[in-house]
Amino acid sequence: MRLPKHLVWVIMAVAFAGFSANAGEGYVRDSVLHIPGGTRAVRAYSFADRDDFREIRFEAPVKVSEIGEYAFLGCSNLREVNLPHTVRTLGEGCFRECTGLRKAYLPAGVTALPRYIFSWCENLVEVRMPSGLRDIAAHAFAYCGSLTGIVIPSTVTHIGSNAFSFCGSLREVSVPDAVTELESYAFSECVFLRFARLPGRRDLLGELIFSGCRALERIEEPSTVPPKFDCDSRLFEENESWMYSKCVLVVPTGSVSAYREARGWSCFDRIEAISDGSTAMPGTGSPGAESSTKEVRP
């Protein structure tokens, strides 16, 4: 049966609207992946393991609000990610194993970085996190071996386990005071890390946050009350006890005695007071001894 012309146009309009709302449709031209205007979301695994584009371009009208799980997994030739301001949600591992990725700029509307979002992006050197970010989930930047520095927004309240593990080029890190959950192994195996500032509050800290960070020279903990450790743990592994002689713990004036008596903190040989309330960043130097791998890639 032949449909009336007006019904044909209605069906075509509905089909086109469905295409625009669905995610992951696009085409590559001159090594640029073009996401059509009107696309609402990029579907999970849409472009996984593609190596035919170096850049992603979102065409007008830009309406993409979501990047699905593992949407760009293993896109080895992708060099830079600059997401539009319309994006609000990022799926787990959406840029995982993009080994050629060097720069990533995330829009202000993103408030959470999911698990594995940039893990194993071994050439990533620059990440711009949005000022309203609240959550950095587990393994978000694990194995990003080229990251030499990061700026964690002051709005972040949670940093998951192994979030920055094996970031072997990191020299220093400052965790904002807003962080109420700093989970286990958050900066483990950052073998070049020399300076670290922990949150200035008494909230529970995760296990072995600096396991394998054998170049650490100075740790600042601005909380006047010594935080406790999850599972009655410490900052370093048992076989790294020598680190408590090598590394200086710096705490607020008037709290030195409390830290010398607190479980998990009393093992430091040198506990000093912050003299002027400012954070002093040490210079760069050579890495510490190599350490064994404590995590198996999932």
JOGIUR-V588234 format. One record per pair of residues at least 24 apart in sequence whose C-alpha atoms are under 10 Angstrom apart, sorted by the first residue. I is the first residue (numbers start at 1). GAP is how many residues later the second one is. D is the distance in whole Angstrom. If there is no record, write none. Layout:
I&GAP&D + I&GAP&D
//
This chain:
20&43&9 + 20&44&10 + 21&42&9 + 21&43&9 + 22&42&10 + 23&41&8 + 23&43&9 + 23&44&8 + 23&45&8 + 23&48&10 + 24&43&9 + 24&44&9 + 24&47&8 + 24&48&10 + 26&30&10 + 26&31&10 + 26&32&9 + 27&26&10 + 28&24&7 + 28&25&7 + 28&26&10 + 28&27&10 + 28&28&9 + 28&29&10 + 29&24&8 + 30&24&9 + 30&25&10 + 31&24&7 + 31&25&9 + 31&46&9 + 31&47&9 + 32&24&6 + 32&25&7 + 32&46&9 + 33&24&6 + 33&25&8 + 33&45&10 + 34&24&6 + 34&25&7 + 35&24&6 + 35&25&9 + 35&27&9 + 35&29&9 + 36&24&7 + 36&25&8 + 36&26&8 + 36&27&10 + 36&28&10 + 37&24&5 + 37&25&5 + 37&26&7 + 37&27&9 + 38&24&6 + 38&25&5 + 38&26&7 + 39&24&6 + 39&25&6 + 39&26&9 + 39&27&10 + 40&24&4 + 40&25&6 + 40&26&7 + 40&27&9 + 40&46&9 + 40&47&9 + 41&24&6 + 41&25&5 + 41&26&6 + 41&27&7 + 41&46&9 + 41&48&9 + 42&24&6 + 42&25&5 + 42&26&6 + 42&27&9 + 42&29&7 + 42&30&9 + 42&48&10 + 42&49&10 + 42&52&10 + 43&24&7 + 43&25&5 + 43&26&7 + 43&27&9 + 43&28&6 + 43&29&10 + 43&48&9 + 44&24&4 + 44&25&5 + 44&26&6 + 44&27&5 + 44&28&8 + 44&29&9 + 44&47&8 + 44&48&9 + 44&49&10 + 44&50&8 + 45&24&6 + 45&25&5 + 45&26&4 + 45&27&7 + 45&28&7 + 45&48&10 + 45&49&8 + 46&24&8 + 46&25&5 + 46&26&7 + 46&27&9 + 46&48&10 + 47&24&6 + 47&25&5 + 47&26&7 + 47&27&9 + 47&28&8 + 47&47&10 + 48&24&5 + 48&25&5 + 48&26&6 + 48&27&6 + 48&28&10 + 48&46&9 + 48&47&9 + 48&48&10 + 48&49&10 + 48&50&10 + 49&24&6 + 49&25&5 + 49&26&5 + 49&27&7 + 49&28&10 + 49&48&9 + 49&49&9 + 50&24&7 + 50&25&5 + 50&26&7 + 50&27&8 + 50&28&9 + 50&48&10 + 51&24&5 + 51&25&6 + 51&26&5 + 51&27&7 + 51&47&10 + 51&49&10 + 52&24&9 + 52&25&7 + 52&26&9 + 53&24&6 + 53&25&6 + 53&26&9 + 54&24&4 + 54&25&5 + 54&26&7 + 54&27&9 + 54&46&9 + 54&47&9 + 55&24&6 + 55&25&6 + 55&26&7 + 55&27&9 + 55&46&10 + 56&24&8 + 56&25&7 + 56&26&8 + 56&27&9 + 57&24&9 + 57&25&9 + 57&26&9 + 57&27&9 + 58&24&10 + 58&25&8 + 58&26&7 + 62&24&7 + 62&25&10 + 63&24&8 + 64&24&9 + 64&25&10 + 65&24&6 + 65&25&9 + 65&44&9 + 65&45&10 + 66&24&6 + 66&25&8 + 66&44&10 + 67&24&6 + 67&25&9 + 67&27&7 + 67&28&10 + 68&24&7 + 68&25&9 + 68&26&6 + 68&27&10 + 69&24&6 + 69&25&5 + 69&26&9 + 69&27&10 + 69&45&9 + 69&46&10 + 69&47&10 + 69&48&9 + 70&24&4 + 70&25&6 + 70&26&7 + 70&27&10 + 70&46&9 + 70&47&8 + 71&24&7 + 71&25&9 + 72&24&7 + 72&25&9 + 72&26&8 + 72&45&10 + 73&24&6 + 73&25&6 + 73&26&10 + 73&44&9 + 73&45&9 + 74&24&5 + 74&25&7 + 74&26&9 + 74&46&9 + 74&47&9 + 75&24&7 + 75&25&8 + 75&26&9 + 76&24&5 + 76&25&7 + 76&45&9 + 77&24&7 + 78&24&8 + 78&25&10 + 79&24&7 + 79&25&9 + 79&44&9 + 79&45&9 + 80&24&6 + 80&25&8 + 80&44&9 + 80&46&10 + 81&24&6 + 81&25&8 + 81&46&10 + 82&24&7 + 82&25&8 + 82&46&10 + 83&24&6 + 83&25&10 + 84&24&9 + 84&25&10 + 85&24&7 + 85&25&9 + 86&24&9 + 88&24&9 + 89&24&9 + 89&25&9 + 90&24&7 + 90&25&10 + 90&27&8 + 91&24&8 + 91&25&9 + 91&26&8 + 92&24&6 + 92&25&6 + 92&26&9 + 92&45&9 + 92&48&9 + 93&24&4 + 93&25&7 + 93&26&7 + 93&46&9 + 93&47&8 + 94&24&8 + 94&25&10 + 95&24&8 + 95&25&9 + 95&26&8 + 96&24&6 + 96&25&6 + 96&26&10 + 96&44&9 + 96&45&9 + 96&46&10 + 97&24&5 + 97&25&8 + 97&26&10 + 97&46&10 + 97&47&10 + 98&24&8 + 98&25&9 + 98&26&9 + 99&24&6 + 99&25&8 + 99&45&9 + 100&24&8 + 101&24&8 + 101&25&9 + 102&24&6 + 102&25&9 + 102&44&9 + 102&45&9 + 103&24&6 + 103&25&8 + 104&24&6 + 104&25&9 + 105&24&7 + 105&25&8 + 106&24&6 + 106&25&10 + 106&27&10 + 107&24&9 + 107&25&10 + 107&26&10 + 108&24&6 + 108&25&8 + 109&24&8 + 110&24&9 + 110&25&10 + 111&24&7 + 111&25&9 + 111&44&9 + 111&45&9 + 112&24&6 + 112&25&8 + 112&44&9 + 112&46&10 + 113&24&6 + 113&25&9 + 113&27&7 + 113&28&10 + 113&46&10 + 114&24&7 + 114&25&9 + 114&26&6 + 114&46&10 + 115&24&6 + 115&25&5 + 115&26&9 + 115&27&10 + 115&45&9 + 115&46&10 + 115&47&10 + 115&48&8 + 116&24&4 + 116&25&7 + 116&26&7 + 116&27&10 + 116&47&8 + 117&24&7 + 117&25&9 + 118&24&7 + 118&25&9 + 118&26&7 + 118&45&10 + 119&24&6 + 119&25&6 + 119&26&10 + 119&44&9 + 119&45&9 + 119&46&9 + 119&47&10 + 119&48&10 + 120&24&6 + 120&25&8 + 120&46&10 + 120&47&10 + 120&177&10 + 121&24&8 + 121&25&9 + 121&26&10 + 122&24&6 + 122&25&8 + 122&45&9 + 122&46&10 + 123&24&8 + 124&24&9 + 125&24&8 + 125&25&9 + 125&44&9 + 126&24&8 + 126&25&10 + 127&24&8 + 127&25&10 + 128&24&9 + 128&25&10 + 129&24&7 + 130&25&9 + 131&24&7 + 131&25&9 + 132&24&8 + 133&24&9 + 133&25&10 + 134&24&7 + 134&25&9 + 134&44&9 + 134&45&9 + 135&24&6 + 135&25&8 + 135&44&9 + 135&46&10 + 136&24&6 + 136&25&9 + 136&27&7 + 136&28&10 + 136&46&10 + 137&24&7 + 137&25&9 + 137&26&6 + 137&27&10 + 137&46&10 + 137&49&10 + 138&24&6 + 138&25&5 + 138&26&8 + 138&27&10 + 138&45&8 + 138&46&10 + 138&47&10 + 138&48&8 + 139&24&4 + 139&25&7 + 139&26&7 + 139&27&10 + 139&46&10 + 139&47&8 + 140&24&7 + 140&25&9 + 141&24&7 + 141&25&9 + 141&26&8 + 141&45&10 + 141&46&10 + 142&24&6 + 142&25&6 + 142&26&10 + 142&44&9 + 142&45&9 + 142&46&9 + 142&47&10 + 142&48&10 + 142&155&10 + 143&24&5 + 143&25&8 + 143&46&9 + 143&47&9 + 143&154&10 + 144&24&8 + 144&25&8 + 144&26&9 + 145&24&6 + 145&25&8 + 145&45&9 + 146&24&8 + 147&24&9 + 148&24&8 + 148&25&10 + 148&44&9 + 148&45&9 + 149&24&7 + 149&44&10 + 150&24&9 + 151&24&9 + 151&25&10 + 152&24&7 + 153&25&9 + 154&24&6 + 154&25&8 + 155&24&8 + 156&24&9 + 156&25&10 + 157&24&7 + 157&25&8 + 157&42&10 + 158&24&6 + 158&25&8 + 159&24&6 + 159&25&9 + 159&27&7 + 160&24&7 + 160&25&9 + 160&26&7 + 160&46&9 + 161&24&6 + 161&25&5 + 161&26&8 + 161&27&9 + 161&45&8 + 161&46&9 + 161&48&9 + 162&24&4 + 162&25&6 + 162&26&7 + 162&27&9 + 162&47&8 + 162&133&9 + 163&24&7 + 163&25&9 + 164&24&7 + 164&25&9 + 164&26&8 + 165&24&6 + 165&25&6 + 165&26&10 + 165&44&9 + 165&45&9 + 165&46&9 + 165&47&10 + 165&48&10 + 165&129&10 + 165&130&9 + 166&24&5 + 166&25&8 + 166&26&10 + 166&46&9 + 166&47&9 + 166&127&9 + 166&128&10 + 166&129&10 + 167&24&8 + 167&25&9 + 167&26&9 + 168&24&6 + 168&25&8 + 168&45&9 + 168&119&9 + 169&24&7 + 169&118&9 + 170&24&8 + 170&25&10 + 171&24&7 + 171&25&9 + 171&44&9 + 171&45&9 + 171&110&10 + 171&111&9 + 171&112&9 + 171&113&7 + 171&114&9 + 171&115&10 + 171&116&9 + 172&24&6 + 172&25&8 + 172&44&9 + 172&46&10 + 172&109&8 + 172&110&8 + 172&111&9 + 172&112&9 + 173&24&6 + 173&25&9 + 173&46&10 + 173&108&9 + 174&24&7 + 174&25&8 + 174&45&10 + 174&46&9 + 174&105&9 + 174&107&10 + 175&24&5 + 175&25&9 + 175&46&10 + 176&24&8 + 176&25&10 + 177&24&7 + 177&45&9 + 177&46&9 + 179&24&9 + 180&24&8 + 180&25&9 + 181&24&7 + 181&25&8 + 182&24&6 + 182&25&9 + 182&27&8 + 183&24&7 + 183&25&9 + 183&26&7 + 183&46&10 + 183&47&9 + 184&24&6 + 184&25&5 + 184&26&9 + 184&27&9 + 184&45&9 + 184&46&8 + 184&49&10 + 184&51&9 + 185&24&4 + 185&25&6 + 185&26&6 + 185&27&9 + 185&50&9 + 185&51&9 + 185&109&10 + 186&24&7 + 186&25&9 + 187&24&7 + 187&25&9 + 187&26&8 + 188&24&6 + 188&25&6 + 188&26&10 + 188&47&10 + 188&48&9 + 188&105&10 + 188&106&9 + 188&107&10 + 189&24&5 + 189&25&8 + 189&101&9 + 189&102&7 + 189&103&9 + 189&104&8 + 189&105&9 + 189&106&10 + 190&24&8 + 190&25&9 + 190&26&9 + 190&97&9 + 190&98&10 + 190&101&10 + 191&24&6 + 191&25&8 + 191&95&9 + 191&96&6 + 191&97&6 + 191&98&8 + 191&99&7 + 191&100&8 + 192&24&8 + 192&92&9 + 192&93&8 + 192&94&7 + 192&95&5 + 192&96&7 + 192&97&10 + 192&98&10 + 193&24&8 + 193&25&10 + 193&91&9 + 193&92&9 + 193&93&10 + 193&94&8 + 193&95&9 + 194&24&7 + 194&25&9 + 194&53&9 + 194&87&9 + 194&88&7 + 194&89&8 + 194&90&7 + 194&91&8 + 194&92&9 + 194&93&8 + 194&94&9 + 195&24&6 + 195&25&8 + 195&52&9 + 195&53&10 + 195&84&10 + 195&85&9 + 195&86&7 + 195&87&7 + 195&88&9 + 195&89&9 + 196&24&6 + 196&25&9 + 196&53&10 + 196&83&10 + 196&85&9 + 196&86&10 + 197&24&6 + 197&25&8 + 197&53&9 + 197&82&8 + 197&83&10 + 197&84&10 + 198&24&7 + 198&25&9 + 199&24&7 + 199&28&10 + 200&24&8 + 200&25&9 + 200&26&10 + 200&27&9 + 200&51&9 + 200&52&10 + 201&24&8 + 201&25&8 + 201&26&7 + 202&24&6 + 202&25&4 + 202&26&8 + 203&24&6 + 203&25&7 + 203&26&9 + 204&24&5 + 204&25&6 + 204&26&6 + 204&27&10 + 205&24&5 + 205&25&6 + 205&26&10 + 205&27&10 + 205&28&9 + 205&29&9 + 205&30&9 + 206&24&5 + 206&25&8 + 206&26&9 + 206&27&8 + 206&28&8 + 206&29&8 + 207&24&7 + 207&25&8 + 207&26&5 + 207&27&6 + 207&28&7 + 207&29&8 + 207&30&9 + 208&25&7 + 208&26&6 + 208&27&4 + 208&28&5 + 208&29&6 + 208&30&10 + 209&24&10 + 209&25&8 + 209&26&5 + 209&27&7 + 209&28&9 + 210&24&9 + 210&25&5 + 210&26&6 + 210&27&8 + 211&24&7 + 211&25&5 + 211&26&6 + 211&27&9 + 211&28&10 + 211&29&8 + 211&80&9 + 211&83&9 + 212&24&7 + 212&25&8 + 212&27&10 + 212&28&8 + 212&31&10 + 212&76&9 + 212&77&9 + 212&78&8 + 212&79&6 + 212&80&8 + 212&81&9 + 212&82&9 + 213&24&10 + 213&27&9 + 213&30&9 + 213&74&9 + 213&75&8 + 213&76&9 + 213&77&9 + 213&78&8 + 214&26&8 + 214&28&9 + 214&29&7 + 214&32&9 + 214&33&9 + 214&73&8 + 214&74&5 + 214&75&6 + 214&76&8 + 214&77&8 + 215&28&9 + 215&31&9 + 215&32&9 + 215&70&9 + 215&71&8 + 215&72&5 + 215&73&4 + 215&74&8 + 215&75&10 + 216&27&8 + 216&28&10 + 216&30&8 + 216&31&6 + 216&32&9 + 216&71&9 + 216&72&8 + 217&26&9 + 217&27&10 + 217&28&10 + 217&29&7 + 217&30&4 + 217&31&6 + 217&32&9 + 217&65&8 + 218&28&9 + 218&29&5 + 218&30&5 + 218&31&6 + 218&32&7 + 218&62&9 + 218&63&9 + 218&64&8 + 219&28&7 + 219&29&6 + 219&30&5 + 219&31&6 + 219&32&9 + 219&52&10 + 220&28&8 + 220&29&6 + 220&30&5 + 220&31&6 + 220&32&9 + 220&51&10 + 220&52&9 + 220&53&9 + 220&54&8 + 220&59&8 + 220&60&9 + 221&28&7 + 221&29&6 + 221&30&5 + 221&31&8 + 221&38&10 + 221&53&9 + 222&28&8 + 222&29&5 + 222&30&6 + 222&31&9 + 222&33&9 + 222&51&10 + 222&52&8 + 222&55&9 + 222&57&10 + 223&28&7 + 223&29&7 + 223&32&9 + 224&27&7 + 224&28&6 + 224&29&8 + 224&30&8 + 224&31&6 + 224&32&9 + 224&34&9 + 224&35&9 + 225&26&10 + 225&27&9 + 225&30&7 + 225&31&10 + 225&33&7 + 225&34&8 + 225&37&9 + 226&25&9 + 226&29&8 + 226&30&10 + 226&32&7 + 226&33&6 + 226&34&10 + 226&35&9 + 226&36&7 + 226&37&9 + 226&38&9 + 226&39&8 + 227&32&9 + 227&35&9 + 227&36&9 + 227&37&9 + 227&38&9 + 228&34&8 + 228&35&8 + 228&36&8 + 228&37&9 + 229&34&9 + 229&35&7 + 229&36&10 + 232&31&8 + 232&32&8 + 233&30&9 + 233&31&7 + 234&29&8 + 234&30&5 + 234&31&8 + 234&33&9 + 235&29&8 + 235&30&9 + 236&28&10 + 240&51&10 + 241&26&8 + 241&27&9 + 242&25&10 + 242&26&9 + 242&27&10 + 243&24&10 + 243&25&8 + 243&26&9 + 244&24&4 + 244&25&6 + 244&26&8 + 244&27&10 + 245&24&5 + 245&25&7 + 246&24&9 + 247&24&9 + 248&24&7 + 249&24&9 + 249&25&10 + 250&24&6 + 250&25&9 + 250&29&10 + 251&24&9 + 251&26&10 + 252&24&9 + 252&25&8 + 253&24&9
//
